[in-house]
Amino acid sequence: MNKKYLVEVTIDFVPNTEEEFEKWCKKYDFDCFGLEFCRRGWCDRFNTYLRDAIGVASTKREEFLVYEDDLVEVENVN
């Protein structure tokens, strides 16, 4: 039997502008090694590189990087 579960998350998407990106990186402790508008910054908080993540997802209990493949369309959620 396949069960479907939904977890509500809030996603703080990676900004597209350099100025907002710098603020976003500081918020999540990403270190871009002095590079401008870098997408390979290291983050001690998540113990990984930013790379192709689209943002940081938050639940009531945790935060994690989220990727395009993680997003799923859901119909008729009540």
Rosetta silent file (secondary structure, phi, psi, omega in degrees, C-alpha in Angstrom):
SEQUENCE: MNKKYLVEVTIDFVPNTEEEFEKWCKKYDFDCFGLEFCRRGWCDRFNTYLRDAIGVASTKREEFLVYEDDLVEVENVN
SCORE:     score description
SCORE:     0.000 S_00000001
   1 L     0.000  123.878  176.889    0.000    0.000    0.000 S_00000001
   2 L   -88.252  127.597  176.768    1.448    3.368   -1.039 S_00000001
   3 L  -110.447  145.210  177.571    0.824    6.175    1.385 S_00000001
   4 L  -112.957  132.478  178.976    1.212    9.842    0.561 S_00000001
   5 L  -124.575  144.357  176.429    2.348   12.301    3.171 S_00000001
   6 L  -117.584  136.134  174.577    2.596   16.050    2.941 S_00000001
   7 L  -121.278  126.154  179.868    4.957   18.177    4.955 S_00000001
   8 L   -79.402  126.564  178.016    4.423   21.896    4.930 S_00000001
   9 L  -129.591  155.516  171.443    7.612   23.819    4.240 S_00000001
  10 E  -110.704  131.320 -179.076    8.506   27.419    3.650 S_00000001
  11 E  -110.766  125.394  173.148   11.089   27.998    0.946 S_00000001
  12 E   -98.919   96.138 -174.196   13.447   30.948    0.995 S_00000001
  13 E   -68.096  148.617  175.420   14.497   30.915   -2.663 S_00000001
  14 L   -64.606  124.946 -179.155   18.008   31.865   -3.776 S_00000001
  15 L   -69.118  158.279 -179.349   17.750   35.465   -5.050 S_00000001
  16 L   -94.719  -15.610 -179.669   18.624   36.401   -8.620 S_00000001
  17 L   -99.325  149.300 -176.789   20.311   39.726   -7.898 S_00000001
  18 H   -61.561  -42.558 -177.784   23.831   40.010   -6.545 S_00000001
  19 H   -63.196  -47.512  179.216   22.866   42.383   -3.719 S_00000001
  20 H   -69.008  -34.030  178.857   20.041   40.188   -2.442 S_00000001
  21 H   -62.506  -42.468  178.734   22.154   37.064   -2.950 S_00000001
  22 H   -60.926  -42.319  178.540   24.873   38.425   -0.648 S_00000001
  23 H   -64.448  -42.215 -179.692   22.294   39.098    2.078 S_00000001
  24 H   -62.321  -43.918  179.248   20.807   35.631    1.602 S_00000001
  25 H   -61.341  -42.379  178.591   24.253   34.002    1.885 S_00000001
  26 H   -63.883  -38.812 -179.747   24.977   35.855    5.119 S_00000001
  27 H   -59.182  -38.045 -177.057   21.609   34.774    6.520 S_00000001
  28 L  -106.967   13.300  174.910   22.482   31.086    6.012 S_00000001
  29 L    62.304   36.502  174.215   26.234   31.353    6.674 S_00000001
  30 E   -80.454  138.202  177.196   27.396   30.516    3.150 S_00000001
  31 E  -109.959  112.686 -177.894   31.050   31.296    2.462 S_00000001
  32 L   -93.170   14.493  174.154   31.632   32.232   -1.184 S_00000001
  33 L    56.621   30.473  178.560   35.409   32.400   -0.746 S_00000001
  34 L    79.509    2.934  178.759   35.474   36.067   -1.810 S_00000001
  35 L   -84.082  144.185  179.125   33.916   35.314   -5.195 S_00000001
  36 L   -82.634  135.646  174.158   31.157   37.578   -6.455 S_00000001
  37 L    48.960   46.977 -175.415   27.706   36.070   -7.000 S_00000001
  38 L   -86.116  145.616  178.432   29.060   32.554   -6.548 S_00000001
  39 L  -109.307   12.118 -179.281   26.860   29.468   -6.639 S_00000001
  40 L  -118.126   20.628 -177.937   29.457   27.131   -5.136 S_00000001
  41 L   -61.791  145.020  178.075   29.643   28.636   -1.670 S_00000001
  42 E   -87.880  143.049  177.947   30.300   26.348    1.282 S_00000001
  43 E  -130.572  113.597  176.868   27.878   26.290    4.191 S_00000001
  44 L   -63.298  -34.472 -177.401   28.891   24.919    7.575 S_00000001
  45 L   -57.810  -39.941 -179.595   25.259   25.033    8.670 S_00000001
  46 L  -106.986   -1.584  178.605   24.280   22.404    6.080 S_00000001
  47 L    54.805   45.337 -178.742   27.743   20.865    5.688 S_00000001
  48 E  -161.780  173.152  173.966   27.620   21.154    1.892 S_00000001
  49 E   -88.845  154.872  178.018   28.069   23.456   -1.093 S_00000001
  50 L   -67.367  -51.190 -179.899   25.196   25.554   -2.429 S_00000001
  51 L    44.419 -116.724 -173.057   25.675   24.441   -6.068 S_00000001
  52 L  -100.853   19.087  175.410   22.305   23.939   -7.775 S_00000001
  53 L   -63.732  147.265  178.998   20.034   24.296   -4.748 S_00000001
  54 L   -99.939   -7.495  178.687   17.086   26.610   -5.377 S_00000001
  55 E   169.150 -172.971  176.652   16.671   27.665   -1.769 S_00000001
  56 E  -113.055  124.622  178.318   16.450   26.763    1.878 S_00000001
  57 E   -97.943  142.298  179.745   13.332   24.947    3.040 S_00000001
  58 E  -128.592  136.508  170.356   12.138   25.241    6.620 S_00000001
  59 L  -113.721 -171.617  177.118    9.700   23.161    8.605 S_00000001
  60 L   -67.254  -22.034 -173.004    8.773   23.597   12.233 S_00000001
  61 L  -116.697  -18.857 -174.227   11.745   21.430   13.203 S_00000001
  62 L  -151.704  166.440  173.495   14.465   21.701   10.576 S_00000001
  63 E  -126.517  146.181  178.189   16.063   23.558    7.682 S_00000001
  64 E  -158.386  157.285  175.941   17.559   21.986    4.575 S_00000001
  65 E   -71.372  144.236  179.551   18.611   22.853    1.058 S_00000001
  66 E  -122.791  144.630 -176.581   15.934   22.246   -1.533 S_00000001
  67 L  -121.244  159.148 -178.775   16.423   21.396   -5.204 S_00000001
  68 H   -51.750  -41.667 -178.842   14.170   21.665   -8.254 S_00000001
  69 H   -65.600  -18.426 -179.401   13.662   17.883   -8.258 S_00000001
  70 H   -77.236  -20.421 -176.141   12.339   18.064   -4.688 S_00000001
  71 L   -79.308  133.845 -179.095    9.310   20.118   -5.706 S_00000001
  72 L  -130.605  134.608  175.986    6.129   18.171   -6.371 S_00000001
  73 L   -80.436  136.380 -178.155    2.816   19.488   -7.617 S_00000001
  74 L  -125.894  136.544  178.349   -0.100   18.499   -5.428 S_00000001
  75 L  -106.975  145.275  172.547   -3.797   18.681   -6.299 S_00000001
  76 L    53.819   56.285  176.324   -6.707   19.166   -3.923 S_00000001
  77 L   -89.171  125.204  179.359   -4.868   19.597   -0.640 S_00000001
  78 L  -116.270    0.000    0.000   -7.289   20.215    2.220 S_00000001
